[in-house]
Amino acid sequence: MLKLKFLSLLKKLSRQELKDFHKHLKQQHPREKIALMVFEYMVKFYPAFEPPEKLKMAYAYQKIFKKYFENDRNAQKKMLNTASDLSNWLKDFLITSKALHNPQLQQTIWLSILQERELDDEFSRKAKAFYKQTRKAPFRTPADALPNWMASYFYRESLARDNPIFNVNSIQECTDTMINCSEVLRLKMVCEIRQVKKVSDQSPAKKLREATDYQQVGLSILKDIFEALWQLTDTGEELYFIRLESLLMYHGQRIDLGELDVIIRYAYNFIADQSRINQEAIHYERMHRLNKISVTYGVFLKEGHLPSSAFCNIVTVACHTKDFDWATCFIKDYSKVLLEKNRQEAILLAQAIVVFEKGNFEHVLSSLEQVEFEAPLDILRAKSLLLRSYYELNADQYLILETCTTLENFLRRAPKTATIKAMLAFVLILKRLTTQKSSKKVIIDCIEQAPLLYSKNWLLEKTLHYEARYADRNIAGKRHT
């Protein structure tokens, strides 16, 4: 029974939905005693549906019917047929409930019925009312395209039946709305495909028409945003980033927060991928500007809290752009929305990122050397800050190599994500710099040829002042001897 479709669907119900369905079964199927018995047995284990052995078919059959499963040759058939009936009834119940609580869906279904029955007067009146209703409703997510498309379709059909010659402008308005709704969905799908494939096989973006006077504001905004996002990820040009940024800054409040999160994440991931390949300042500047928009609208918040990983990411990117004042204010203002169990570690790490980028390496060491972080990403950030600070302070060679080896062992055991690969490449190159046994050309080649590399610009900067030799490095950090 654990693999039954009915049980999989049952797990997704809220407690209230479970009670309502039970009531529905007793009202609509009062004579189905076997189905009611099976259902009432299964819901005893809601919501976790554990232990699994009590939901095995033989065990459940014995408990429900007080008979041994093996002694009834029809037992399995009886259980499977009952589960199939329950699944169909639950599906019908959920569809009905969805329609009852969704006025737009109700109207769509009713208009379909009126159209099929050729009740033209009522169809025209209801189609016009539905169309006006959707025009007034906010257009905050691509999901709003469906009711808008349906309302435009039904209204266009009613106008075409009445007098298409006199209604030509209104028919065109409905047609344009349907096209634009489809375009929003198409552009979103193109952006999603690009995220998955990282390469698009779509044809070049076509210039969209200017929004007509009657076009809904939300629809126009979403269409323009996805168009700008598509063109940005297709070309990487600053023009399209500025357009996307402007649209998000001035119209972000009109967009559903979950949809805004998706849009910003697509743009951010595209720019982050570019920064891993080529760590130019423009990429960090763009990421910082997107982070500011995200902070403004609360995009990164999860159930009212800011994840520590996002908190430190935002600070890191701000520091890469040398916007230290903003980073410091962000730490102060947003530390209160961190989860309490992660708060102190996240604040400590974020402050260490700021002081490192300002060149206060001794402060980094005093802050982080004695701290044990738990989150894998926090461990990587802390170790990277320590290693670079040791190197900047010309610390003991063996201390740097020992820290490198510890981190390398951790990375080789971890799943090979892009972050892990980039950090491992960083550690291996830092070891070459520390031992000073490789030529400058070899190290530069390693840096340039690494597909993914953490702190690439920092490594290149250190390599400029590098000289190969076989002796130990000069020890200047007394506190590390």
C-alpha positions in Angstrom: 0.0 0.0 0.0 3.0 2.3 0.5 3.3 2.7 -3.3 -0.4 3.3 -4.0 -1.2 6.6 -5.8 -4.0 7.1 -3.3 -1.6 7.1 -0.3 0.8 9.5 -2.2 -2.1 12.0 -2.7 -3.4 11.5 0.8 0.0 12.6 2.3 -0.4 16.0 0.6 -3.8 16.8 2.2 -4.0 19.3 5.1 -5.8 18.1 8.2 -8.9 20.1 7.3 -9.0 18.6 3.8 -8.7 15.2 5.3 -11.8 15.9 7.5 -13.7 17.3 4.6 -12.9 14.3 2.4 -14.0 11.9 5.1 -17.3 13.8 5.4 -17.6 13.8 1.6 -17.1 10.0 1.5 -19.9 9.4 4.1 -22.3 11.7 2.3 -21.6 10.7 -1.3 -20.7 7.0 -0.9 -22.5 5.9 2.3 -22.9 2.3 1.0 -19.2 1.8 0.3 -18.5 0.3 3.7 -15.2 -1.4 2.6 -13.8 1.9 1.2 -14.7 3.7 4.4 -13.1 1.1 6.5 -9.9 1.2 4.5 -9.8 5.0 4.6 -10.4 5.2 8.3 -7.6 2.7 8.9 -5.1 4.6 6.8 -5.8 8.1 8.2 -4.8 6.8 11.7 -1.2 7.2 10.5 -1.6 10.7 9.1 0.5 12.8 8.6 3.8 10.8 8.6 2.1 7.5 7.7 4.5 5.5 9.8 5.5 2.9 10.8 5.6 1.5 7.2 5.1 -2.1 8.3 1.6 -1.2 9.4 0.7 0.0 6.0 1.7 -3.1 4.2 -1.2 -4.7 2.4 -1.3 -8.0 4.3 -1.0 -6.3 7.7 -3.6 -3.7 6.9 -6.0 -6.3 5.5 -5.8 -8.4 8.7 -6.4 -5.4 10.9 -9.3 -4.0 8.8 -11.2 -7.2 8.1 -10.0 -9.4 11.0 -9.0 -12.1 8.5 -5.6 -13.4 7.3 -4.6 -12.0 4.0 -3.3 -15.4 2.8 -6.6 -17.2 3.5 -8.6 -14.9 1.1 -7.7 -15.4 -2.6 -9.5 -12.1 -3.5 -7.8 -10.1 -0.7 -5.3 -8.3 -3.0 -7.8 -7.6 -5.6 -10.2 -6.2 -3.0 -7.6 -3.9 -1.6 -6.3 -2.6 -4.9 -9.8 -2.0 -6.3 -10.8 -0.2 -3.1 -7.6 2.0 -3.3 -8.4 2.8 -6.9 -11.9 3.9 -6.0 -10.7 6.0 -3.2 -8.1 7.6 -5.4 -10.7 8.5 -8.1 -13.1 9.9 -5.4 -10.3 11.9 -3.9 -9.4 13.3 -7.3 -13.0 14.3 -7.9 -13.3 15.9 -4.5 -10.1 18.0 -5.0 -11.3 19.1 -8.4 -14.6 20.2 -7.0 -13.0 21.9 -4.0 -10.6 23.7 -6.3 -13.5 25.0 -8.4 -15.6 26.0 -5.4 -12.8 28.1 -4.0 -11.6 29.6 -7.4 -14.2 32.0 -8.9 -12.2 32.4 -12.1 -12.1 28.7 -12.6 -15.9 28.5 -11.9 -16.5 31.1 -14.5 -14.4 29.4 -17.1 -16.2 26.1 -16.6 -19.6 27.8 -16.7 -18.8 29.8 -19.8 -17.7 26.6 -21.5 -21.1 25.0 -20.6 -23.0 28.1 -21.9 -21.1 28.1 -25.1 -21.6 24.3 -25.7 -25.4 24.7 -25.0 -25.6 27.7 -27.3 -27.2 29.9 -24.7 -25.9 33.0 -26.5 -27.4 35.8 -24.5 -26.3 34.5 -21.1 -22.9 33.6 -22.7 -22.3 37.1 -24.0 -23.3 38.7 -20.7 -21.2 36.4 -18.6 -18.2 36.6 -21.0 -18.2 40.4 -20.9 -18.4 40.4 -17.0 -15.6 37.9 -16.7 -13.4 39.9 -19.1 -13.9 43.2 -17.2 -13.2 41.4 -13.9 -9.8 40.0 -15.1 -8.8 43.4 -16.5 -9.2 44.9 -13.0 -7.3 42.1 -11.2 -3.6 42.5 -10.6 -1.3 40.6 -13.0 1.5 39.5 -10.6 2.7 36.1 -11.9 2.7 34.2 -15.2 0.0 31.9 -13.7 -2.3 34.9 -14.1 -2.0 34.5 -17.8 -4.4 31.6 -17.9 -7.5 33.3 -16.6 -6.7 36.4 -18.6 -6.3 34.3 -21.8 -9.5 32.4 -21.1 -11.5 35.6 -20.4 -10.2 37.2 -23.6 -11.0 34.1 -25.5 -14.6 33.9 -24.4 -15.2 37.6 -24.8 -13.7 37.5 -28.3 -16.0 34.6 -29.1 -19.1 36.5 -27.9 -18.1 39.6 -29.8 -17.6 37.7 -33.0 -21.1 36.2 -32.6 -22.8 39.5 -32.0 -21.5 41.8 -34.7 -17.8 41.4 -35.6 -17.8 44.5 -37.9 -18.8 46.9 -35.1 -16.7 45.1 -32.5 -13.4 44.9 -34.5 -11.4 47.0 -32.1 -12.5 45.1 -29.0 -11.8 41.8 -30.8 -8.3 43.0 -31.6 -7.9 44.0 -28.0 -8.8 40.5 -26.9 -6.5 38.9 -29.5 -3.6 41.1 -28.4 -4.1 40.1 -24.7 -4.2 36.4 -25.7 -0.9 36.9 -27.7 0.8 38.7 -24.8 -0.3 36.2 -22.2 1.2 33.4 -24.4 4.3 35.5 -24.9 4.8 35.8 -21.1 4.6 32.1 -20.6 6.8 31.4 -23.7 9.5 33.8 -22.4 9.5 32.3 -19.0 9.9 28.8 -20.4 12.8 30.0 -22.6 14.5 31.4 -19.5 13.9 28.1 -17.6 15.3 26.1 -20.5 18.3 28.3 -20.6 18.9 27.7 -16.9 18.8 24.0 -17.3 20.8 23.7 -20.5 23.0 26.8 -20.1 22.7 27.0 -23.8 19.6 28.0 -25.7 18.4 26.4 -29.0 15.7 29.1 -29.3 15.6 31.6 -32.2 16.9 35.1 -31.4 14.5 37.3 -29.4 12.1 39.3 -31.5 11.4 42.9 -30.6 8.0 43.1 -29.0 5.5 45.7 -29.8 5.0 48.6 -27.5 2.3 48.1 -25.0 -1.1 49.3 -26.2 -3.1 51.8 -24.1 -5.5 49.1 -23.0 -2.9 46.5 -22.1 -2.9 45.5 -18.4 0.0 47.0 -16.5 1.0 43.8 -14.8 0.9 41.8 -18.1 3.1 44.4 -19.8 5.6 44.5 -17.0 6.0 40.7 -16.8 6.4 40.4 -20.6 9.0 43.1 -20.6 10.9 41.6 -17.7 11.1 38.1 -19.2 12.1 39.7 -22.5 14.9 41.6 -20.8 16.0 38.5 -18.9 16.0 36.4 -22.1 18.1 39.0 -23.9 20.5 39.4 -21.0 21.1 35.6 -20.8 21.4 35.5 -24.5 23.9 38.3 -25.0 25.2 39.3 -21.6 25.1 43.0 -22.7 24.9 45.8 -20.2 22.0 47.4 -22.0 19.7 44.5 -21.2 20.9 44.3 -17.6 20.1 47.9 -17.1 16.6 47.4 -18.6 16.0 44.4 -16.4 17.3 46.2 -13.3 15.1 49.3 -14.0 12.0 47.1 -14.5 12.6 45.3 -11.2 13.4 48.4 -9.3 10.3 50.3 -10.3 7.8 47.5 -10.8 8.9 44.7 -8.5 6.1 45.4 -6.0 3.6 44.5 -8.7 5.0 41.0 -9.2 4.3 38.0 -7.0 7.2 37.5 -4.5 7.8 33.9 -5.5 7.9 34.9 -9.2 10.3 37.8 -8.4 12.6 35.3 -6.6 12.7 33.1 -9.7 13.4 36.1 -12.0 16.2 37.5 -9.9 17.7 34.0 -9.3 17.8 33.3 -13.1 19.6 36.6 -13.7 21.9 36.2 -10.7 22.9 32.6 -11.6 23.7 33.6 -15.2 26.0 36.5 -14.0 27.5 34.3 -11.2 28.5 31.7 -13.9 30.1 34.4 -15.9 32.0 35.6 -12.8 33.4 32.1 -12.2 34.9 32.1 -15.7 36.0 35.7 -15.9 36.1 37.5 -12.5 35.7 41.0 -14.0 34.4 43.8 -11.8 31.3 44.3 -13.9 30.0 40.9 -12.9 30.3 41.6 -9.2 28.7 45.0 -9.7 25.7 43.5 -11.4 25.3 40.8 -8.7 25.5 43.5 -6.0 22.8 45.6 -7.7 20.6 42.5 -8.0 21.2 41.8 -4.3 20.1 45.3 -3.4 16.8 44.8 -5.3 16.4 41.4 -3.5 16.9 42.9 -0.1 14.5 45.7 -0.9 11.6 43.3 -1.7 12.6 40.6 0.9 13.2 38.0 -1.8 15.8 36.1 0.2 13.6 35.7 3.2 12.4 32.1 4.0 9.5 32.1 6.4 10.6 35.4 7.7 14.3 34.5 8.1 17.4 35.2 6.0 19.5 32.0 5.5 23.1 32.5 6.7 24.4 31.4 3.3 22.5 34.2 1.5 23.6 36.7 4.3 27.3 36.0 3.7 26.9 35.9 -0.1 25.4 39.4 -0.1 28.2 40.7 2.1 30.9 39.0 -0.1 29.6 40.4 -3.3 29.3 43.9 -1.8 32.9 43.7 -0.6 34.1 42.7 -4.1 32.6 46.0 -5.3 34.3 47.8 -2.4 30.9 49.0 -1.1 32.1 48.5 2.5 29.7 51.0 4.0 26.7 49.3 2.5 28.0 45.9 3.6 28.5 47.1 7.2 25.0 48.6 7.4 23.5 45.4 5.9 25.2 43.3 8.6 23.8 45.6 11.3 20.3 45.9 9.9 19.7 42.3 8.7 21.4 40.2 11.3 18.2 40.3 13.3 16.4 38.3 10.7 18.9 35.4 10.8 17.9 32.2 12.5 19.0 32.5 16.1 21.0 29.2 16.1 23.1 30.5 13.1 23.2 34.2 13.9 26.5 34.6 15.8 28.5 32.5 13.4 27.0 34.3 10.4 27.7 37.7 11.8 31.3 36.7 12.7 31.9 35.4 9.2 30.4 38.4 7.5 32.4 40.8 9.6 35.6 38.8 8.8 34.8 39.1 5.1 34.6 42.9 5.4 37.8 43.3 7.4 39.7 40.9 5.0 38.7 43.0 2.0 39.9 46.1 3.8 43.3 44.5 4.4 43.1 43.9 8.2 44.4 40.3 8.0 45.4 40.0 11.7 41.8 40.8 12.7 40.6 37.9 10.4 42.9 35.5 12.2 41.9 36.6 15.7 38.2 36.3 14.7 38.2 32.9 13.0 41.1 30.8 14.1 39.4 29.4 17.2 35.9 29.1 15.7 34.5 25.8 14.4 31.8 26.3 11.8 29.1 23.7 11.1 27.6 24.6 7.7 29.8 23.3 4.8 29.7 26.6 2.9 30.7 28.5 6.1 33.6 26.1 6.6 34.8 26.8 3.1 34.5 30.6 3.5 36.3 30.6 6.9 39.1 28.4 5.7 39.6 30.5 2.6 39.8 33.7 4.6 42.3 32.1 7.0 44.5 30.7 4.2 44.6 34.0 2.3 45.3 35.9 5.5 48.1 33.6 6.4 49.6 34.1 3.0 49.2 37.9 3.2 51.0 37.9 6.6 53.8 35.7 5.2 53.0 33.1 7.9 54.9 29.9 8.4 54.9 27.7 5.4 54.0 24.6 7.3 51.0 26.2 8.9 49.6 27.2 5.4 50.3 23.7 4.0 48.8 22.0 7.0 45.6 24.1 6.6 45.6 23.4 2.9 45.9 19.7 3.4 43.0 19.6 5.9 40.8 21.6 3.6 41.8 19.5 0.6 40.9 16.3 2.4 37.5 17.8 3.2 36.9 18.9 -0.4 37.9 15.5 -1.9 35.3 13.8 0.3 32.5 16.2 -0.6 30.1 15.9 -3.5 31.8 17.5 -6.6 29.6 20.6 -7.0 30.9 23.7 -8.8 31.7 25.4 -5.5 33.8 22.4 -4.3 35.7 22.2 -7.6 36.4 25.9 -7.6 37.7 25.7 -4.0 39.8 22.6 -4.6 41.5 24.3 -7.6 42.2 27.3 -5.3 43.8 25.1 -2.6 46.0 23.3 -5.1 47.3 26.5 -6.7 47.9 28.1 -3.2 50.0 25.1 -2.3 52.2 25.7 -5.4 52.5 29.4 -4.4 53.5 28.4 -0.8 56.1 25.7 -1.6 57.6 28.0 -4.4 58.7 24.9 -6.4 56.8 25.8 -9.6 57.7 28.5 -12.1 55.6 31.6 -12.4 54.5 30.5 -15.9 53.3 27.1 -14.6 51.2 28.7 -11.9 49.7 31.3 -14.3 48.8 28.5 -16.7 47.1 26.6 -13.8 45.1 29.7 -13.0 44.1 30.5 -16.5 43.3 26.9 -17.4 41.2 26.1 -14.4 37.5 25.8 -15.5 36.3 26.9 -12.0 38.5 28.7 -9.6 37.8 30.5 -6.3 39.5 33.9 -5.7 41.1 33.9 -9.2 42.0 37.6 -9.1 43.6 37.2 -5.7 45.8 34.3 -7.0 46.8 36.2 -10.1 47.8 39.2 -7.9 49.9 37.1 -5.7 51.5 35.4 -8.7 52.7 38.8 -10.0 55.0 39.1 -7.0 56.0 35.4 -6.9 59.5 34.0 -7.2 60.2 30.3 -7.4 62.8 28.9 -5.0 63.4 25.7 -3.0 64.0 27.3 0.4 61.3 27.9 3.0 59.5 31.2 2.8 60.7 34.0 5.1 58.8 33.8 8.3 57.4 37.1 9.4 54.3 36.1 11.3 55.7 35.6 14.8 52.4 34.7 16.3 52.3 31.6 14.0 55.8 30.2 14.8 
